[in-house]
Each structure stands twice: as C-alpha cells, then as structure tokens.
C-alpha cells in the first residue's frame, strides 16, 4: 500500500490584521514621513489608521489646524509597526 503524503502549508504570516505585504508597505510609507505628511499619502494613512483601529472616522482636511489629528494617526501607525515587527 502506498503512503500518501500531504504538503503542509503554513498560514500566511500576519501582522495584527495586516498581511505581510500590507505591513511592509505600511513600514515603507511611514519611513518616508518626517515632519510633513505628503498629500498623496493622506488617504492611505487615514484608511489604514481606521482599518487597524476598527473605526470609520472621517478623514480630516489637510490644513494646518488638523495637524494634531494627522500626527496622532501617524504616531498610532508607527507604534503599531513597532509592536508587530517581531
């Protein structure tokens, strides 16, 4: 009688709720943010922030008065990367 072998597939590596590819993309985009958030990243940053937090907060404007909200979102995402990058 022939012995059957089955390949064991490991589940994809996850970083919280993000896949490995999504996590690496987030790390890459965050590494390019210093003092100013590029406007072409605002939708990505806010969408990822909401997704990870499990909320649906409306995206703030890009004006100076919303700087604290954007800084909070970027800090939250940086902390998320630090905590999950193991």
C-alpha positions as CSV (number, residue, x, y, z in Angstrom):
1,X,0.0,0.0,0.0
2,X,1.4,3.4,-1.0
3,X,1.7,6.0,1.7
4,X,0.1,9.3,0.9
5,X,1.8,12.5,1.9
6,X,0.2,15.8,2.0
7,X,2.0,19.1,1.9
8,X,1.6,21.2,5.0
9,X,1.0,24.8,4.2
10,X,1.6,27.3,6.8
11,X,-0.8,30.1,7.1
12,X,0.5,33.4,5.8
13,X,2.4,35.5,8.3
14,X,0.1,38.2,9.8
15,X,1.0,41.4,11.5
16,X,-2.1,42.1,13.5
17,X,-4.8,42.4,10.9
18,X,-2.4,43.2,8.1
19,X,-0.8,40.7,5.8
20,X,2.9,40.6,5.4
21,X,2.8,42.6,2.2
22,X,0.5,45.2,3.7
23,X,2.6,45.5,6.7
24,X,5.8,46.0,4.7
25,X,4.1,48.6,2.6
26,X,3.0,50.5,5.7
27,X,6.6,50.4,7.1
28,X,7.9,51.7,3.8
29,X,5.5,54.6,3.6
30,X,5.9,55.5,7.2
31,X,9.7,55.6,6.8
32,X,9.4,58.4,4.3
33,X,7.3,60.6,6.6
34,X,9.4,63.1,8.6
35,X,7.9,66.4,9.6
36,X,5.3,66.8,6.8
37,X,2.8,64.3,5.6
38,X,2.8,64.1,1.8
39,X,-0.7,64.8,0.5
40,X,-0.6,61.8,-1.8
41,X,-0.4,59.6,1.3
42,X,-3.2,61.1,3.3
43,X,-5.9,58.7,2.0
44,X,-3.7,55.7,2.6
45,X,-2.6,56.8,6.1
46,X,-6.1,57.6,7.2
47,X,-7.6,54.5,5.7
48,X,-5.0,52.2,7.3
49,X,-5.4,54.1,10.6
50,X,-9.2,53.5,10.6
51,X,-8.8,49.9,9.5
52,X,-6.4,49.0,12.3
53,X,-8.4,50.8,14.9
54,X,-11.6,49.3,13.7
55,X,-13.2,52.7,13.3
56,X,-14.6,54.8,10.5
57,X,-13.6,58.3,11.5
58,X,-14.0,60.9,8.7
59,X,-10.7,61.9,7.2
60,X,-9.6,65.4,8.3
61,X,-8.6,68.1,5.9
62,X,-5.0,68.7,5.1
63,X,-4.9,72.1,6.7
64,X,-2.6,73.2,9.5
65,X,-5.4,73.1,12.1
66,X,-5.8,69.3,11.5
67,X,-2.1,68.7,12.1
68,X,-2.7,67.1,15.5
69,X,-5.1,64.5,14.1
70,X,-2.6,63.6,11.4
71,X,0.3,63.4,13.9
72,X,-1.9,61.2,16.1
73,X,-2.7,58.8,13.2
74,X,1.0,58.6,12.1
75,X,2.1,58.0,15.7
76,X,-0.5,55.3,16.1
77,X,0.7,53.6,13.0
78,X,4.3,53.8,14.0
79,X,3.5,52.3,17.3
80,X,1.6,49.5,15.6
81,X,4.6,48.8,13.4
82,X,6.9,48.7,16.4
83,X,4.7,46.4,18.3
84,X,4.1,44.0,15.5
85,X,7.5,43.9,13.8
86,X,8.9,40.9,15.6
